[in-house]
């Protein structure tokens, strides 16, 4: 049966209006419009908590051809504010498929729009920078929508996506406390695959509470928004550094930088996709990485800190990895757990395990000592 067609509009804060076909829920949804360059992995994108508060445009022209399933979710459900595609598939084909993309969005109350010029939208974002937008199936006048877009958005994204209570996933003798700032399920799976006893705690957990678990290591997860909007997390990271080995991913990476005295800044249009080349400065090797972030560490702000640049983005030279000169702390801006994307950087979890084991055995050597 053909999908019931309803008109939807996407209005950008610069006044551009795109009209297309609705293929999800009805209503109005406001958010920051961004684009993702991945050819596959749309279900992981939809359920990545780091996309909370954002309307995601997929640059690949056909989305939904393999449907959705229960295995490719990265959180409790979709976190995006809206989904923008050139064309969606009404009849998915894959042996694991349990629903169509349109049915999935509708069941989860997410608005989608198809039949729009996603290339033009992407070029506008690249030219003008990330903008606010509204996706609507209502008849609200454009002038009213633009007036509402001029109002500031809430800046408490982390509180909406973090776990509300501590939970534990036993898996081995390495006790790792994972601070959930909007953590993807892939991070926990990567730790469990390495025989870790994973305790996931809410974002506002204090350093004292984290240390009460007597962890062998601490994982700082990815998450949405501006890291400077989470001063409580920065303070927690400051107190944890030097007490236990720490590995940070994405937002966790930025929090480590801020806790060490560096500064973060917003990118013009962010890095979102599964094909970003990153160079490991220690080995000289290039990894193709999965990325989803709008903020980066300002490279000039590293001067005077104890952080050493370890990885660099080959597209624009931005900071992609840091290691502490004296403490058992390192972090990367990208996603070594992938999902979606290549597993080139999966070895970083092994590096974290080695750091944890060496620190427990009293044989860990700092970056400064190893130089």
Buried (B, 14 or more C-beta within 10 A) or exposed (E): EEBEEEEBBBBBBBEBEBEBBBBBBEEBBBBBBBBBBBBBBBBBBBBBBBBBBBBBBBBBEEBBBBBBBEEBBBBEEBBBBBBBBBBBBBEBEEEEBEBBBBBBBBBBEBBBBBBBEBEEBBEBBEEBEBBBBBBBBEEBEEEEBBEBBEEEBEEEBBBBBBBEEBEEBEBBEBBBBBBBBBBBBBBBBBBBEBEBBBBBBBBBBBBEBBBEBEBBBBBBBBBBBBBBBBEEBBBBBBBBBEBBBBBBBBBBBBBBBBBBBBBBBEBEBBBBBBBBBBBBBEEEEEBBBBBBBBBBBBBEBBEEBBBBBBBBBBEEEBBBBBBBBEBBBBBBBBBBBBBBBEBBBBEBBEBBBEBBBBBBEEEBEBBEEEE
